[in-house]
Amino acid sequence: MTGGVCHLVTASGAATESAVPSVVEFTRGADSGDRLGGSVLDALRSSLVSKLTDVPKRILIGRALRSDRLGETLLPKRIALPVFASDPLSSVAYAPGEVLLVLSIAGVSAYHFSPWIAVAVIVLMFTVVASYRQNVHAYPSGGGDYEVATTNLGPRAGLTVASALLVDYVLTVAVSIASGIENLGSAIPFVVQHKVLCAIAVILLLTLMNLRGVKESGKLFAIPTYVFVGGVFIMITWGAVRGLVLGDTMRAPTAAYHIRAEHQGLAGFALVFLLLRAFSSGCAALTGVEAISNGVPAFRKPKSKNAATTLALMGGLAVTMFCGIIALAMATKVRMAENPATDLIHNGHPIGSGYVQNPVISQVAEAVFGKGSLLFVVLAASTALVLFLAANTAYNGFPLLGSILAQDRYLPRQLHTRGDRLAFSNGIVLLASAAALLVFIYGADSTRLIQLYIVGVFVSFTLSQTGMVRHWNRHLAAEQDPVKRGHMVRSRAINAFGAFFTGLVLVVVLVTKFTHGAWVALMGMGIFYVTMTAIRKHYDRVADEIAAPEGPTDDSVRPSRVHSVVLISKIHRPTLRALAYAKLMRSDTLEAVTVNVDPMETKALHEEWERRGIDVPLKVLDSPYREITRPVIEYVKSLRAESPRDAVSVIIPEYVVGHWYEHLLHNQSALRLKGRLLFTAGVMVTSVPYQLASSEAARARARKRQEWSAPGAVRRGPAAERSKEPSAGKG
């Protein structure tokens, strides 16, 4: 042969007849038709997975939504605030406590520095909020810090920001859930005793809620978030009235305790280092601010304006609550210690290991409202709940960022796929898995987890604001309108100050937290960076390999001849259908092939072949070791070697069955043969289905599943929308 297309068509005999094991093996079992490996997987998935998961899936996450209903999931500001700002709002429940815990190293005398630390956190919060208001106007497409850094500083800076944000989102879930469990554990001992199990259970619950869709989960989260914010404001107001107007003496339950200082009388550099470490712990109040800039596409129109307004509301609320709790903690003489069992002294003796140290907000609420009062119970419950829901900031930010990275080929393409409820389901599941693993490793201990925190978010803050400075410089070079230039100069000044301040804080965080756990976060960022770089290189390599050139290639040149080979084990209807299909291909050469394992059955096959007068030559391949796949593969390779320009088309008859157990009996050897053939250059594999009577049951189930929107179907999310709003001059 000088060239051609070789069609290898297989047909198998009955299950009880092993006459020609070539076909029996090839068809994945006797009396089974030949079946593609992909078809086997599809059949198993549709008959097993869909059956077992379809109904529970619909019960848990609801009916699938059409793609054209994506606009209905957009959020108004009243829902967007708890969805995207629950993390920074809820952080006031643990950030003040982290400040006092660090200061307690120097004893109670160091507590008087806490108001100054609060002032520094406030200045930083306003700086970051003002800076990100510029971001949401200039880059409203949802790329957030990643898009800003990539566009203005280059792909490496963008990938660094993306790595930092992914790590920070995972830590947001872990820290928020662990802190919520600790708050809830002060009232329910069972939660403390099984806090890892309870934390993972909460993660699973949040995952299910988010799989139902952003808008639906946002409605569920709005009530407890607003109850928490309202409760904190009532506590601050009533505490101020009692202390300043009524002159009442409010005392926290730990007011009578003393703290055994780990380092007494710190001064000079040691004191400065301690204050910087306390400041870096208080910066936990800023985590999640960037989520709004990443979530601009989820807002209703005008998107940028609504996102900027939500940012301002979030900043004002968070700052007020943080300052109020710090002030009330000082007024009620709250005492916190990193090791309360040994460092908290009561009546001259350590408090002991049986003591459970309640968070600052709980102690302040008990002092202001009274232990067991209605307002105390409501605030305690809403605090625990909102800390759980604070993880929702990450559940919205991580999947969206993952989708953008997948679109840019830095992450698997599956992360760009929207699920049944138009949420990025794969990203949600990946986030939940990583957070659950972290909670398990660190025992759901928020004090240990928070040491890993902050680093990632300030890396993204600093690079993003630096990128915004270059953004304004580029626009100023081309803008001539004095009014617009004035807006740009003001915006550049805000971003420049933000870059300087957040960069300074990043250095402080790295220096003060590195040995306390920040190195783990940096290692996680490095792992994400290397992994995403490798994924991008793989996608780029594959894209280059399969790119269609302008001129003719071997893939586009038509083969000179067609040579068909029909693999036969027994003459039956699937065999005749495969032969008819092979003839339809109008081959230059057509032959049937059987593998000789049992000489008697091979002889019987040959006699029947001649008796029927089939006008296709029958070729017998010897197999002394009773193998089936190897003789077929070697024969196909010999055809290729004889005529390198031949394209070998393997046509595989497959039995289409209707019950899951039938897949175990049919189509096994075809999968192995197909897997080998796919790695043979110039070989094409085609399936010729033959529907058994039982396949009608599968067809009926398929029609029914279509009414439920085809579970397991691949969905592709729309490309990240690019806003047409002008970026220049936004302040």
Salt bridges, closest charged atoms under 4 A:
GLU17 OE1 - LYS570 NZ 2.88
GLU25 OE1 - ARG672 NH2 3.07
ASP42 OD1 - ARG45 NH1 3.31
ASP54 OD1 - ARG58 NE 3.52
ASP68 OD2 - ARG66 NH2 2.94
GLU72 OE1 - ARG69 NE 3.03
GLU147 OE2 - ARG722 NH1 3.16
GLU216 OE2 - ARG212 NE 2.85
GLU216 OE1 - ARG421 NH2 2.68
ASP248 OD2 - ARG242 NE 3.26
GLU262 OE2 - HIS263 NE2 3.49
GLU338 OE2 - ARG277 NH2 3.35
ASP420 OD2 - LYS57 NZ 3.11
ASP420 OD2 - ARG58 NH1 2.43
ASP420 OD1 - ARG715 NH2 2.61
ASP540 OD1 - ARG409 NH2 3.00
ASP540 OD2 - ARG536 NE 2.99
GLU591 OE2 - HIS563 NE2 3.17
GLU608 OE2 - ARG611 NH2 3.75
GLU608 OE2 - ARG612 NE 3.09
GLU610 OE2 - HIS606 ND1 3.67
ASP615 OD1 - LYS583 NZ 2.98
GLU627 OE1 - ARG630 NE 3.17
GLU654 OE1 - ARG35 NH1 2.40
GLU696 OE1 - ARG699 NH1 2.25
GLU696 OE2 - ARG703 NH2 3.67
